[in-house]
């Protein structure tokens, strides 16, 4: 969702700038953004210092993050050599080779 919102942000800005706040396109984009925020709740702790803010902690009762699943060494069955093929495949375009 973050990737989509980053893609849509320039379009939303353009629509606002051009006065299309109530256009069907804006209605569609805002509905998508609102849908993506339905489960968003929680707290964010910030450190404020000399005009800067830094996130130091986040917590949410609806968090989808699970450290045990996200950790590559926690479950004990991840082999780093498994990534070697993906790295080689993605590097082909950088080497000027084609499949």
C-alpha positions as CSV (number, residue, x, y, z in Angstrom):
1,X,0.0,0.0,0.0
2,X,2.8,2.4,0.8
3,X,4.2,1.9,-2.7
4,X,0.8,2.7,-4.3
5,X,0.3,5.8,-2.1
6,X,3.8,7.0,-3.1
7,X,2.8,6.5,-6.8
8,X,-0.6,8.3,-6.3
9,X,0.8,11.3,-4.3
10,X,2.0,13.3,-7.4
11,X,-1.3,12.7,-9.2
12,X,-3.3,13.8,-6.1
13,X,-1.1,16.9,-5.9
14,X,-1.6,17.7,-9.6
15,X,-5.4,17.3,-9.2
16,X,-5.5,19.6,-6.2
17,X,-3.2,22.2,-8.0
18,X,-5.5,22.2,-11.0
19,X,-8.6,22.6,-9.0
20,X,-10.0,19.1,-9.5
21,X,-10.7,18.4,-5.8
22,X,-14.3,17.2,-6.6
23,X,-13.4,15.3,-9.8
24,X,-14.1,11.5,-10.2
25,X,-10.4,10.9,-10.3
26,X,-9.8,12.5,-7.0
27,X,-12.8,10.7,-5.5
28,X,-11.4,7.4,-6.7
29,X,-7.9,8.1,-5.3
30,X,-9.2,9.4,-2.0
31,X,-11.5,6.3,-1.6
32,X,-8.5,4.1,-2.2
33,X,-6.4,6.0,0.4
34,X,-9.2,5.9,3.0
35,X,-9.7,2.2,2.4
36,X,-6.0,1.6,3.1
37,X,-6.3,3.4,6.4
38,X,-9.2,1.4,7.9
39,X,-6.9,-0.7,10.2
40,X,-4.4,2.0,11.0
41,X,-4.3,2.8,14.7
42,X,-1.7,3.0,17.4
43,X,1.0,5.3,18.8
44,X,4.1,6.8,17.4
45,X,6.8,8.1,19.7
46,X,8.9,11.0,18.4
47,X,12.1,12.6,19.5
48,X,12.0,16.3,18.8
49,X,15.3,18.2,18.6
50,X,16.2,21.5,16.9
51,X,13.5,21.4,14.3
52,X,13.9,17.7,13.5
53,X,11.7,14.8,14.4
54,X,12.8,11.2,14.6
55,X,10.6,8.1,15.1
56,X,11.9,6.2,18.1
57,X,9.1,3.7,18.7
58,X,5.8,2.5,17.1
59,X,3.1,0.3,18.6
60,X,-0.2,-0.9,17.3
61,X,-2.7,-3.5,18.5
62,X,-3.4,-4.4,14.8
63,X,0.2,-4.6,13.7
64,X,0.8,-7.2,11.0
65,X,4.5,-7.4,11.8
66,X,5.6,-10.7,13.5
67,X,9.3,-10.7,14.5
68,X,9.3,-14.5,14.6
69,X,8.2,-14.7,10.9
70,X,10.2,-11.7,9.7
71,X,13.5,-12.8,11.2
72,X,15.6,-14.9,8.9
73,X,17.4,-16.7,11.7
74,X,14.6,-17.0,14.2
75,X,12.9,-19.9,12.5
76,X,16.2,-21.6,11.7
77,X,15.3,-22.8,8.2
78,X,16.5,-19.9,6.1
79,X,19.6,-20.7,4.0
80,X,21.3,-17.5,2.7
81,X,22.5,-19.4,-0.4
82,X,18.8,-19.6,-1.5
83,X,19.1,-15.9,-2.4
84,X,22.0,-16.4,-4.7
85,X,19.9,-17.3,-7.7
86,X,17.7,-14.3,-7.4
87,X,20.7,-12.0,-7.1
88,X,22.2,-13.5,-10.2
89,X,18.9,-13.2,-12.2
90,X,18.3,-9.6,-11.2
91,X,21.9,-8.7,-12.0
92,X,21.6,-9.9,-15.6
93,X,20.3,-6.6,-16.9
94,X,23.2,-4.8,-15.2
95,X,25.7,-7.0,-17.0
96,X,24.1,-6.3,-20.4
97,X,23.0,-9.9,-20.8
98,X,19.5,-11.1,-21.8
99,X,17.6,-14.3,-21.1
